[in-house]
Amino acid sequence: MVPNEIIENLERIALKLRLDILEMVGIGKAGHLGGSSSYADIVAVLYFHKMNIDPKNPKYEDRDRFLLSKGHGALAQYAALVELGYIPREEMKKTKTLSGILQGHPDRNKTPGIEANTGSLGQGLSIAVGMALGLRLDGKKNKVYVIVGDGELAEGQIWEAVMCANYYKLDNLVAIVDNNGLQATGPIEERFNIYPIAPKFEAFGWYVREIDGHNIRQIIETLDELDNIKGKPKVIIAKTVKGKGFSFAENNPAFHNSVLTEEQYLRAKRELEAQIAKWS
């Protein structure tokens, strides 16, 4: 049983990550608020509890790897890297500018802690498969975690990677589907219906778990469970809410890549700071 104090601390961290996302989006410029906030709880657990990493040494050889295949949602990952000290906090104000190191999609050449350039949808899982294979060939015990968008599952390359991971029995690979049910222009069921997801992965030989992607305890317990599954790749299908934590943006595809008004920005900041204050 995971102690309650660990759960509560990670819940507080997830709120801080969402506040950082808000700061990076800012007022009057487009930013991927919805898809960044939907997986913030997952990234909080991975970076602040689960993964073997060293913020003082981003290239630490025995680190676990994290890849964000849905690279347009990079703000949550950037927030985690800021909170851990990989990136100076002042960089948040320069997000998506030529003078900053936090670009619209992750860039390993600019940003400490980024493992691969991602955002061309469908490619991140293939990169993760290659990393997992390479680590196994080197006799390493590192794990590779990759977050994939549910809309991204429409890309054929995803399923090539799924078949490849099963063929090589990559049990050092964990994929997490951010299943928020929306893509840029509306519900996935109405744009390109990829449901049901679980039976598809099962058919290709993956070990599948479905969870509430905002339940910190479930996230931790499922990741721990997967450590004991040998001989096959693993996938977590995490049911999430696009725009989670921002009352006006939840389940609203308009905030996939939105421009916030000053009123919306201030409202979101008040709501998040009020929730964070409860933990003080």
Steps between C-alpha positions, in 0.01 A plus 500: 500500500639837398510736801245782491770764544661390172166517320424845641843634412466382141151651476648831613781469246248433221321823591831689487572351159165628376579845639831490312316397183279804542803727542657361182180549298455852635261758358432563135714229342408151386596209723405135537320531831257210459734218403773612741275507805333165426814297578643722777418248774679226310811709444499597869513134601764408244739787565454548874447142615559222250784566260867458578638840396757754617410866434862599564615261228242486218717254305543262796563167326269287713205739484154391392383662178187707451371585153200713415377371168216758503764771497256789468412436869855579610402762757432241772838339443669840501324580828639183658851581376473852643379377840783245516766754406595376154390835358520850652156629599552823306489298177125454544437860394691435177302192395459475121737791431826495305685621809376213719582131536137387536367457151150407386614139463776334706852561367780289649763735360361797692338364815670299777305187590343450157585160350376549142345756268133407480173643378476359149218278616543125482879495530565511874408138570740385229778702661414346836515150350847575365615631837362196680674267256827689535489490878435127498786439259727693738385286792336798674201480732375851420133536413352703216170681557318660206176701503287470189188700418178312431445699180855407404396134485355573156859509369605174333855525629370456855378150416823407325678590824242306704567187290876548520498541879303177535729311261804594705314451831609839632402475865714808576249711303185659647266698276236725654205609288366841603139408429323836533262425214562824308729620226552841351161536334267286708422154642715217370192283447375755247833573329679164469361243738780284640293340775513254665867544585573220749408204273725633226809501724401162644473356149860603440620327817532794739412490868220754541370692800226763499496765774378842607785722380431756774507254790852521642467179700381306196783637290764398755356157570463420131855607417626286789293205376652529154850463645414135564370422150771326300531400138266753339462877455247675722244773437291710738185646349445800725155656486554875537323832459636741244561833673492337845533758778375792292125521553423684175721271291405153622370277218505799267689440172524877449785492754708246308719789385336809637562868563409598856338830578618692805174409673549128434864514608420675829207271571711188447779640715259576787347154482833317497660715770195444722539124463874515566441715811301215654822296517697769682 
